[in-house]
Amino acid sequence: MKTDISENAVNATRARVSFRSVFPVDGARLGIAHFNRPLIDAECRKLRHAWERSKLPRVEDFEVTSKQVSFVTPPVDVDATFDSIDSLLANAS
């Protein structure tokens, strides 16, 4: 018997950052966060909206796809930005 994994079953798992990379860029840091599963459209929109509304502290540039998010921020704000992204995903509905 073949079992198909539905979108609802995949989405039942809370999205979170599963892997982080950080690179120096002109005195700032490029942070890249990979997710534990592909984000659904609503989760991507929530992250974009948070950046547009300045809910992500001192983030200079931001891009989100279903597989990852990347951002540029001052070095001291990298960990706080990763934490903010995880918090936003935890509260996505």
C-alpha positions in Angstrom: 0.0 0.0 0.0 1.4 3.3 -1.1 1.1 6.3 1.4 1.1 9.8 0.0 2.1 12.6 2.3 -0.4 15.4 2.0 0.4 19.1 2.2 -1.5 19.2 5.5 0.7 16.5 7.0 3.9 18.4 5.9 2.5 21.7 7.2 1.6 20.1 10.5 5.4 20.3 11.3 6.3 23.7 12.6 8.7 25.5 10.2 11.9 26.5 11.9 15.5 27.4 11.0 17.4 24.1 10.7 20.8 25.4 9.4 22.5 28.8 9.6 25.3 30.3 7.5 26.9 33.7 8.1 29.4 35.5 5.8 31.1 38.9 6.1 30.0 41.5 3.6 31.3 45.1 3.7 31.4 45.4 7.5 27.9 43.7 7.8 26.9 40.1 7.8 25.0 38.0 5.3 22.9 35.5 7.1 21.3 32.6 5.3 18.8 30.3 7.1 17.6 27.1 5.7 14.3 25.7 6.9 13.4 22.2 8.1 10.7 22.0 5.4 9.5 24.2 2.6 7.5 27.2 3.8 3.9 27.6 2.6 3.0 30.9 1.0 1.4 32.3 4.2 4.7 31.8 6.1 6.7 33.5 3.3 4.3 36.4 3.3 4.5 36.7 7.1 8.3 37.0 7.0 8.3 39.5 4.1 5.6 41.6 5.9 7.7 41.6 9.1 10.7 42.9 7.2 8.6 45.5 5.4 7.1 46.6 8.8 10.6 46.8 10.4 9.9 44.0 12.8 13.3 42.5 12.0 15.8 44.7 13.8 18.3 46.6 11.6 17.9 44.3 8.6 19.3 46.1 5.6 18.3 43.6 2.9 16.0 40.6 3.0 14.9 37.8 0.7 12.8 34.8 1.4 11.9 31.7 -0.6 10.2 28.5 0.5 13.6 26.9 1.2 15.6 29.7 2.8 15.8 33.3 4.0 18.8 35.6 3.5 19.4 38.9 5.1 22.1 41.6 5.6 22.5 43.1 9.1 25.2 44.5 11.4 27.3 41.8 13.0 25.9 42.3 16.5 22.3 41.7 15.2 22.8 38.4 13.4 21.7 36.1 16.3 18.8 38.3 17.2 17.6 38.3 13.5 17.8 34.5 13.4 15.8 34.3 16.7 13.2 36.8 15.3 12.7 34.6 12.2 12.2 31.5 14.3 9.8 33.4 16.5 7.8 34.7 13.6 7.6 31.1 12.1 6.5 29.7 15.5 3.6 32.2 15.6 2.6 31.7 11.9 -0.9 30.6 11.3 
